[in-house]
């Protein structure tokens, strides 16, 4: 999860974003389009021997030599450099903001998807069609392989700002052994919140078992929002942000009512939600067969309970762990039967690049099927492309399930500047419920906090 930035970094970041509003970059799609000798730079929050080292190695050892070779075959001599970074997410964000504001930095950058709208509103990023030309952007073969829901990760205001670098999906994980003991089916797929609560009620009868984990409170930070509030809000039929308005109405009240039911009726452990390492504790409980159901991203499968390298290894993961889609509150609510939330990074172009056409070629190359297959060689993970997922995930039924069944119904966090503060307010609302405040009081406090963050005119209480 993203660590909390220091006040100095937060102030610096806000100042950098605000300072660019009055001076948008001028773009020329034909700039140096015929250059035969040029240099390009790629940057990302990855560094050899450190953070995201596998990605850094892929860029330096595969992308750069392969792209250079392909360009040479076309009569173009290109030198590509990787400017690796191993900083914390907020520090990296501040660096990118400074580079974009001053017209410096790399030609191709990897950024968190939730930064897209913030940078776009500040004039620091521009839609791909403005930088390269709409015809060329639309002609990229990869768009047909990237689900429209996933394309939304790199979009803002219905326009494409970049190509999603990869993604994930939230599902309901459950322990099949505990389900068998409770008389529940191994192919469990709830169709409503009622079905989830009913299963949790049966698991409650098992001694020493926590039936259900829905991340809550402020100690879990963004995990509360992404693995708790947002998927439940989507399943209640109301996304957090739509048409400039932030949700604070009855749908959020229904979500908080669900939290109250889970944690006041013994279906979940309220103390875990208040502990600094509560999420890690829930991982360990699940791996030890002491937790029945939890909402989590596919990271649980590939990074936590993975039998060989997981942080809470389960030798029998493939036999003991089940997974199901998160249902709508009731079938058809919000026009959907199932929902999910996803995150991920996006590869974008620097508006100040001297070589927009060549940088676009590099961006396409990095997101080609061949490139992503090479990147996945070190382990299975969901990519943005269906054709690649169909091949590299063929041996992993859970990740294939995410790619084929979950991504088509997924949602993304609002890519706008106010989101982190709104997320913190949502976490506090769940903390209020866990602490025993009424749902009405928690919702009222949230609305008051939201109004201060985004302005009362931008709050949807309906």
N, C-alpha and C positions, 0 to 999 in steps of 0.2 A: 504494500500500500504506500501511497505517497506520504512522505514524512512532512511534518509541519514546518513551514518556513519560519525563520527568525523574523522579528518585526522589521529589522533593517532590510532583509531581502524582500519582504512583502511590500514595503514602501518603495523600494527601488523599482520593483516590477511594475507597480501601479504607475509610478512616475514615468517609466519608459513607455508604457502603453499610452498614457494620456498625452505624452509629449509628441506623439507622432500624428495626432488627429488632424493637425492643420497642414501637414506636408506629405500627401500621398505620393508614392513613387510613380513616375511617368514610365510607361511601357511602350516598347516597339517590338512587335512580334517578328519583324524581319531583321532585327539587329544582328549583324555578323552571321547571318544565316549561311553564307557561302564560305565561311572561314575553313581553311584546310589545316591550320595548325592552331591549337587552342589548349587551354587548361581548364579543368573542372574540379570542384571540391564537393565531397559528400560529408555531412556531419550527422551525428546521432549520439544519443546518450549510451555509448558503448565504448569499451577500450580493451585492448589486448591485455590479458592477464588480470582483468578486473571486472567491472560491471558489464553485464551482457557480452562477455568475451566471445561467445560463440558467434554472435552477430558481427562483431568486429572482425573476426577471422574470416567470415563469409565475404564481407565487403572487400577486405584487402587481398584475400587469397583466391577468390573466385570472381566477384563482380568486376573488379578493376582490370585484371588481366584479360578476362573474356570480352569485356566491352572494348577495351583498347584494341584487341585483336579484330573484333568485328568492324570497328571504325577504320582500321588500317586497310581492311579488305575493300572499303569504299573509297579509299584514297584520302582519308582524313587522319592526321596525326594528332592524337589527343593524349594529354597527360592528366591522369585522374589521381587525386590525393584524398585520403580519408583523414578527416580531422576528428579523431575520437575524443570522447568526453566521458568521464566517469563520476560526474557530480551527482548530488541529490537532485530529484526531479525539479524542485522549485528553483534551485541554483541554475540548473540547465535551462529552465524556462527563461530566467532573467538574462542569461547570456544570449539566447536566441533573440529575445526582444531587443536587446541592445544592438546586436548585429543587424537586425532588420530595420531598426530605426535609423541607423547610421549609414545604411546602404552597403554594409560589409557582410561578412559571413560566407557560408558555403552556398553553392548553386542549388544543391539538393539537400533538403533537411528532413529529418524525422522528428515529428512532434506528437505529443499526446492529442488524441482526437478531440478532447474537450477544450483544447486551446484554440481550435480553428476559428470559432466565432469570435472569441476575444481578440485574436490577432486581426481578423478580418474587419471587425468594427473599428479597430484602431488604425486601419489603413496599412497594416504591416504585411498582410498577405492579400493576394488578389486571385480571383477565379482563374482556373487554368485557361479558359477560352480567351481571356484578356491578355494572357502572357504568351500564348502559343497560337491561338486562332481556333475558333469553334470547330471548323471542319476537321482539323487535325486531331483535336482532342476527341471528338465524337468517333473518329475512325479507329481509335485504339481497339484492337481485338479483345483485350482483356475485359472490357466492360460487360461483354456478354457472359463472362464467367463469374463476375462478382455480383452476388444477389443484390437487388435494389436496397434491401434493408441494410446490407453491409456498406453499400456505397454511401449511405447516409452518414457514416462515421467521418467521411472526408468531405462532407457537404455542409453548406450554410446558406440559408435563404434560397434553397432549391438550386444552388449552383455548386459545381464541383471545384474544390480547392486543392484536392490531392487524391492520391490513390491509397486506400487502406493498406497498412503494412501487415495486418493480421488481426485476428479477433478471437473472442471466446464466447461462451454462453453460460447462463445460469439455469440450473435444473434442480429438481428435488432428488437428492441422493438418499438411499435407504439401505439398511442392513437386512439382507435377505434372511439371515439366520434368526434375527430377532423377529422378523415378520412371520417366519414359520412357527416360532414358539407362540406368537400371539394369534395364530390362525389366520394370518393375512396372506394374500396371494403374492407369489414371486414376480408376477408380471403386473404389479400394481400400477395403475395410471388414474389418479384422481381426476374428477371432472369438475370439482368445485372446492371451495374452502371447507364446506361441510364434510366432504370426503376426507380431506387432510386431517381435520379435527377428529373425525371418527376413528381413523387409523391410529392417531396419537392416543386416543382414549383406550384403545385395546393394548397398545404398548405400555401404557401407564400401569397395567396390571402386572407387568413383569418386574420382579424385585431388582433394585439396583440399576434400573434403566431410566435415562432421561428420554422421554418420547420424541421431543421436537426441539430443534434449534433454529430460531429465527433471529439473526443478529440484531441487537438493540443497544441503545445507550451511546454515550460519547466516548467511552474507552476504546471501542472498536473502530471509531472514526469512520472513514469512507466505507468500510465493510458493512456497517449498519445500513448505509444508504443503498449501496449496490446489491447486497445480498438480502436486504430486508424491505425497506420502505419502497424503493422504486419498482421492483417487480410486483409487489403487492398493489401499489398504486395503479400500475398498468393493468393488472388483472381486475381492479375495481372499475376500469373503463376510463380513467382519467390520467393522461401523462402529466408529469410534473410541470411541463412548460409547453404552451401551445399558443401561437398567434400573439406573442408578446405578453401573455398572462401566465402567472405562476399559480398553481393549484393550491387552494387552501379551503376547499369546500367539503361537502358531505362524503365524497370519495375518500379523502384523507381521514375523515372521522371514522369511516368503516375500517380502514387499515389500522388505526389506533385501537379500535374496538377489538380487532383480532389480536393485537399485541396483548391487550388487557386479558382476553380470554386465555391465551396461551400461558401467560406468566402469573395469573392469579388463580388458575384452576389446576396448577401442578403439572401442566403439559410441557413446560420448559423450566429451566433453572435460572431464576432472576439474578442470582449471585454471579454466575458466569458472565453475564452481560456487563457487570460493573468492574470486572478484574482487568488489569492492564494487559494480561496475556490470555484474556478470555477466549479469543478466537483460536489460539493455539491449543488451549485446553479442550475446546470442542472438537478440534481435529483429533487429539489424542483419544478422547472418549469414543469418537466414532470408530477409530482404528481398533480400539480395545473391545468393541462390541457393547459399549455402555450407552450409546446414543442411537436412537432409531432412525430419525429423519432429519435432514438439514438442507437448507437452501444454500447452494454454493456454485461457484464457477467450475468449469472443467479443470481448473487448477487442482482441485481436490483429487481428481483422478490421476492426473499426470505428474503432479508435483508433491502431493501430500501422502497419499496411500499407495503410491507406485511401489511395487514390491522390492525393487532393487535400489532405487535412489531417493525414494520419498522421505520426507521429514518425519512421517509417522507410518512406517511401512506396514503393509498388509500382505502377507505371503499369499493369502487366498483372495486377494482383491477381485480377481476376475470371476470368482464363483460367489463371493459374499456380498458384493456391492451391486445394488440395483439403481436405476435412474429413471426418472419420469419427467415429463414436461410440467411446468407450473401452470395450473389451470386458471381460467378466468374465475372470478368470484362465483358466478353462475355461467353456464354455457351461453355464449353469445353476448355477454356483457362487453360493451365497447366494440362490438362487431367481431370479437375473437373468442375462440374457445381456449386458446393457450397463449402464453406470453413468455418473454425472457428479457434479460438485460445483458448487454455486451459492452465491452470496452476495447481498447486497442490504440495503436499508433497509426499515424498517417504520414506518407512521404509527400512533401510539397516542394514547390519551386520558389526560390528567392526572387521577388519581383525585380531586384537589382542585378540579376545575372546578366553578364555581357553576352551570353550565348543561350538565349531562351530556347531556340530550336534544338540545339545539341543537348541542353540540359533536359528537355522533354524526352529526347531519345534515351538518355541515361535513365530517367525515371521509368520509362516504359520497360527498359531492359531489366531493371532491378525488380520489376513486378511481373516479368514474363513467367510462363509456366516452367521453363528450363531453369531460371534463376531460383524460383521458390522450391523446386524439387531439390536443387543442390543445397539450399539452405536447410531443408528438412532432413537432410541426411543424418544429422546428429540426433534425431529424435522426433517423434510424432507430435505435431501441434497444429491446430486449426489455422489454415491460411485464409486469405480473402477470396481465393479462386476455387470454384467448384471442380474444375478439371484436375487441379493439383490435389485437392482433398480426396477426390475419388481414388487417386493412386497412392498417395503417401499415408493415408489413414486407413487403407484397406484392411490392415491387420489389427486395427484398434476399433472395436465396435462402439465404444462409448464416444470417442471423438468423431467417428463417422455419424453417429446419432446427432451430435451437436451440429455438425456441418449440414446434414440433410434435413433434420426435423426441427431444430431449435432456431438456427439463424433466420429461416424464413418468417419467424414470428417475433423476432427480437426488437428491442428498443435501445436507444443510446441516451446517455446523459445530455442535457442541454449544453451545447457548445458556446456558452455566453459567459461574460465576465462575472456575473453575480452568482454563478452556480456554487462555488466552494462555500460561500457564506450561507446560502440557502441550505446546502447539504448539512452544515453544522447545526442549523436551526432544526432540521428534521431529526437529526440525531438526538437533540435535546428534547424534542417532543416525545420520542420513544422513551428516553430516560425518565421523563416526568411520569409516564404511564407505569414504568417499572417501579418507580419510587412510591406509587400509590395514589398519585393525583388522578382526578377523574379525567375521562377522555375529553369532556367539554372544556375543562380547565387547560389541559395540554394543548388542545386545538386553538383555544383563545390565545394562549401565550405564543404559540407558533405564528398565528396571524399577525400579532403585534410585532413580533420580531421580523417577519417577512416584510411587513409594510415599511419598516425602517431600512431594510436592505434594498428593496426594489422600488419602493414608492407605493402608496396605497392604491393609486390608479392602475397599477400593474398586478394587483392581487385578484384572483378569481375565487370568490367565496361561494360561488353557486354550484 
